[in-house]
Amino acid sequence: MLTERAGICRNFPKGTATRLNGPDVPHSGEIRVLISHADPLISAGLEAVLQKRRDLKVVFPRFGSEFAHDIDGESAEADVVIADYESALRLSETSRESRSRLVILTHSDSEAGICRALERGARGYLLLGCSPDDLVDGIHSVLQGGVALGPQVARRIAENMTQQALTAREESVLRQLMLGLSNKRIAVKFTLTEGTVKTHVKSILAKLNAASRTEAIAIAHRRGLLPYESEVNQAANRRVLAT
């Protein structure tokens, strides 16, 4: 598990230098871990695992509380917060103090999703299925000012750093390719020449290291560069209704 690295994703906040076992972040006594995961079974499993550790004290949000509002004060009293992806992002928007102590536990290893969470201030990103020891190590690392990233998460970040980023226009063209539009229809949609669209498509294939449009779409899906299927279906339905 990666536990120390600064500036992991593009646009990662430069003011959040990371360190492992930082000497200026002392802590004594029990570490208070707030569990706020949307899945009750996962929450129960986390409680069972963490309560076995003498140095950890598990706390939960008030019953029936809305995470984005009521948990704010409780998270401020906790040393580390473990949350699912969406809950963690909501907390990062409402509690500046909790951002540096957020550990996300999720099934998603989308490159774009990981970078989004880290850019929002989360300091830990672990995948469901990680070992109890990795989770506990991650809690300690985040508490001491470091970061905690699972192996697969670290690989996704490495991919992000070695790949050329798509421009805003290229992302727009890629989304239209996913919807099945031809170069001609994309050109009409964006008021471009067909030759310009071909140039964008060629650049997309090169940046994604793809041999075809189909492969480019598959790679973009894997990296989380495209919207979820439900969003695509809605967009496709709107396009059909408009024709």
Sequence and secondary structure as in RCSB ss.txt:
>XXXX:A:sequence
MLTERAGICRNFPKGTATRLNGPDVPHSGEIRVLISHADPLISAGLEAVLQKRRDLKVVFPRFGSEFAHDIDGES
AEADVVIADYESALRLSETSRESRSRLVILTHSDSEAGICRALERGARGYLLLGCSPDDLVDGIHSVLQGGVALG
PQVARRIAENMTQQALTAREESVLRQLMLGLSNKRIAVKFTLTEGTVKTHVKSILAKLNAASRTEAIAIAHRRGL
LPYESEVNQAANRRVLAT
>XXXX:A:secstr
 B   SS STT  TT    SS TT    S EEEEEE S HHHHHHHHHHHTT TTEEEE   TT  HHHHHHHHH
HH SEEEE HHHHHHHHHH HHHHTTEEEEES   HHHHHHHHHTT  EEEETT  HHHHHHHHHHHHTT  EE 
HHHHHHHHHHHHS    HHHHHHHHHHHTT  HHHHHHHHT  HHHHHHHHHHHHHHTT SSHHHHHHHHHHHT 
S  HHHHHHHHHHHHHH 
